[in-house]
Structure formats: structure tokens, C-alpha cells
Amino acid sequence: MFKNYISTVTPAFIVIILDQSSRMDEPFKKDLTKAEYQCKLVNEFINNLIFSNSAGDKIKDRFFISIIGHSNDNANEIRSGYLSSFADNPLRIEKVKKKVSDGIGGLVEIEIEDAIYIDEIFNGVENQLEAFILTKNKTKDWIEQKGYCSTLIVNISGGFSSCWEGTTKIVNEIKKIGETLDSPFIFNLQLDANVKELVFPNLEGIYKESFTSQLYFEWSSYVSNDIIESGLRNGLRILKCSKLYSNHNFNYILNLINFGS
């Protein structure tokens, strides 16, 4: 995905933007609200990233993660740090039940411990504009500090962007950052239970959807050739001119992305 080989020497930068407005208290799927589902996805993603970058007791710091939330007309940096700092300092550990294979074709329920890094918040109105402005500044700081880009921005939203024109302007400015090096990739996850599930849609696959869907599609980056090839190897048909957009999930999509690590 990125031009640079991702390692502890040249880590990648991941920004996760969380919608923490009151609309995230709406029901979404599997008896979860949008806020609960959002937290479940992000906590699972960070845990999976830690697991895939573990070597014994050591966590390889191939990724620097910043989590940004927006609500009540504000945007704030919730937490930032290298992967090992998340592994060493979760908010808490929860015991959950999970079904796994019993080795003979069946399933057995076991109790495991899950690390939690963010909690659900839903209060006030959204402000994606300020969240993307903060993201733009942090991306510029990253490139200035590292001398390369290798940046993935994941924007999770529960609905329409009230300042969509201004936000579109900032998103387009972010896409132009580091053009001579390696522009940031922007992935949009729009939590919408009222439309058909879309994964890596192209323009033809989204033009019949709502204006909100088209807006997030426009904000998203085009899928790169290596993601298309990775998808084909994993049985997922991805058309050319598709974009990094989904309206239900992002963890299984990110598994297809070759971070070069």
C-alpha cells in the first residue's frame, strides 16, 4: 500500500477519527448502538494489530496511532502513541466469551481477555470539519518529522456531515499532502444500517445510494493496485476505480491492505 517498507525504522502513521456525537446512540446491528459498534471495531483492530506485530513479549513499533474524536462542535486528540504504548497501557482488560473451533468440526465457548482502548461516547453534534483539520495538521507534522508519508486515515461516521463543503475542501487538501512522496490514504466507514452493504464500491456501485454515501465515497482514496491484487488472492473481487469505503465494517478490509510490514 505504501511506497516505503514499513518497519520499526520506518513506521506507518494511522489516524482513526471517531464520531462521538449524540447520533451514535442510534441502534446499528447485533443489539449494539453505533457508538458501541464503533468502539468494538477499533478495539478489535488495535488488538489485531498488536497481535500481528508481536514477537514473544516484544511489540514491534511498526505503527504510530492517533485517535481523534469529535462532538459538541469540538475535535480532540484522545490518544496517540506507538503500538507498544497501547499494548502496555489499555484502559482496562475485559473478560469475554468467544466461540472457537474444537478441532473436530465443532465449536466450543471459551473465556478470553480483551484489552479496551476506547469507550463509547455520544454527546452533542458532530464536527468532522475540525476533526479533519486536526488530522491534516498531524499528518503534516508526521511528514515533517519523518521525511516520508505512509499515512492511513480511517474516518468513522454515523451520518451526514453538517459542514460538508468545508470538510470536503480540507479532505482534498489532505490528499495533496506529500504528493511528491506518497499521499495519505483516506478510508471512510459510514455506519448506515438502512442501505445495502457496500465494500470497495466504484462510482457505478454507489450512485443510487444517498447523498451522504456519495459524499463519503468522494472523500475516500482510490484503491491501489496492490490492494486489488491482495483482494483477488483473498477471494474478494475489487474493481478498478473502487475506493476505500464501506458502510458496515473496516477490520476485514484492512486485513487485505499490505502495509509492507
N, C-alpha and C positions, 0 to 999 in steps of 0.2 A: 504493500500500500504506500509506504513512504519511500522516498528516494534513499534515505540513509538507513543503513543496517542498524536495527535497534538493539542496543546492548546497555550494560551499566555505564559504559563510557559515553555513549550517545543515546540517552533515554528518550522516550517519546512523551509528549505532553497530552494529557486527556482532561478536557473541561466538561463537566456534567452540569447542565443548567436544570434546576428543579422548579416546577410551578408549585408554589406554596400558597396560592390564593384560595378563597373560600369555595370556588367551584371544584376543587379537588376533593371535597367531601361528598361528591356525587357517586352513586354506585357504579361500578365498572364491570367486573367479572369475578367469578368464583367467590361470591359473597364478600368481595373486597371493594373498598372505595378507590377512587383514582389515586388518592394520597397513599393509601396502604399498598396498592399495587406498584406505584412508582418506587416506594421505599424497598419493597420486596425485590424488584428488578435490580435496583442499584446495589443493594447489599449483596445479592447473589453475584452480580457482575464483579464487584471488588473481591469477594471471596474466591471466585473462579480465577481471577487474575493473579491473586496471591498464590493459589494452589499451582497454577501453571508456571509460576516463576520461583518455585521453591526448590532448594537443593539441600535436603536434610532439614536442619533447623534454620538455615540461612535463606532469607528472601532476597532475590536479586532485584536491585532497584533499576529495572528497565523502564519504569513508568513513573511520571510525576503527575499526580491527580489533584485537580482543583474542583471543588463542589461549590456552585453558586446558586443561591435561592432568591426568588423574587415574590414579594407580596406587599400589600399596603403601600403601593407606589414606590417601593424601595427594592434595591438589589443588594445582596451582601454575600461576602465570601464566607461560607460556612466552615470550610476546612480545606487545607492544602498541604501536600507533603508527598514524599516518595512512598512507594508501595510498602516498604518495610514499616514506615511510621503508622500506616493504617493497621497493618498486621499486629504491631506492638501495642496499639492504643485504640481498641474498639470502644464504642460507647458502653457495651455490655455483651455478655455471652448468653444466648438463649438456648434452651433445650427444645428441640422439635422432633416430631416423629416423621420418618421417611420410609417409603417402601423401596426395597432393593431386591435384586434377584437372589433366590435361594440356591442357585447353582443347578437346579434340576427342573427348570422351566416354570417355576412359580415365583411368588413374591413373598417377602417377609418384612414386617414392620420393625424398624429399629429406631432407637433414640440417638440423635446426634446433637452436637453443639454447633450453633451458628453464631458467627460474630456479626454484630449490628453496628453500623457506622453512621446511619442517619435515621431519624424518626420522622413520622408523618406530621406535617403542619398544614393547616388550611385556615387562612385568615385574610380578610380584605380582598383587594383587587390585584390582578396580575400586573407585572411591569416588565415584559420581555425586552422592551427598549433599553432600560437601564441595565438589565442582565447582559445583553449583548454588548453594550458599551463597556462594561466591566470586563467581559470576555475579550473584547478587542484589545483593551489595554494590557491585559495579562498575556495575551498571545504576542503582542509586540515586545513586551518585556522579556518573554521567553526567547524569542529570536535574537534579541539584542544580547542577551546573556550567553546563549549557546552558539550562535552563529549559524544555526540551521532551524528548520521549522518542525517537521514531524509532529504535527498537532492534529488531534481529533476532537471535535466539539460535538457533544451529544446534547441536544435540546429536547427536553420532555415537557409537553404542554397538554393541558386539559381542555383547551378550546381556543377561541378566537383571540387574536392579538389586537388590543384596543388601539395601539399606536402602530398599526401595521405598515403604514407608509414610511415613518421614520425608522422603524425596525428594519424594514427591507433595505433602506439606504445603508445602515450600519452593517447588516449581513453582507451586502455586496462589497463594502469596504474591507471586511474581514477576509473575504475570498481573494482579495487582491494583495493581502499582506504576504510578503515573501515570495512574490510571483517569480522572481529570478532564482529562488532557492527551491521552494516546494510549498505551494499554497496549502492552508489548512483545509481539512476535510470537515464538512458540517453534516451531521446526521440528525434528522428530525423525527422524533417519536410523538405522534399526535394521538392521545388517548381518546378514542371515539368508538363507542360500542354500537353506534347507530348506522355504521357503514360497513360494507364488506371488507374483510381483512385484506390489506394490501402489503406486499413485501417487494421492495425494489421495483416500484412501478415506473413505467415510462409515461410520456405525455398522453399517449393514446389510452393508457390504463387508468388515468386519473381525471380526464377532462369531464366525465359525467358526475364526478363527486362534487362535494360542496366547495364554496369559495375558500373556506378555511383549509380544506385538504389541498386545494390548488396552491394556496399561499405557502404552506409548509413545504410542498413539493418544490416550489420555486426557490425557496431558501436553501434547499438541500444541494449537496455537491453531487456531481455525476459519479456513477460507479466507475472505478478504474478497471483496466483490462485484467489486472491480476486478481481482482475480486470476482470478476466474471469467470475467469478460469477456475478459481477456487470453488466457486459456487457450482460449476458444472461437475467438478470432481466429487462434490458432496451431494449430487442429485438435485440441485436447485437450479432451475432454468432462469437465467438472468439475461434479459435482452439488452442490446446496446442502447445507449441514451437513457438507461434507467438511472434512478437517483437513490441516494442513501436516505430512504424514507420508509417508515412503517406506521401503522395506526394501532398496533397491538403489543409489540414486543421489540426488544433490541438485543437481548443476550445471545440468542441463537444466530442472529445476523452477525454480531461482532465476532462470533467464533469462526466465521468464514474469512474474516479480514486477516491478511498476512502482515502482521506487524513487523516481520523481519527479526523477531527475537528468538 
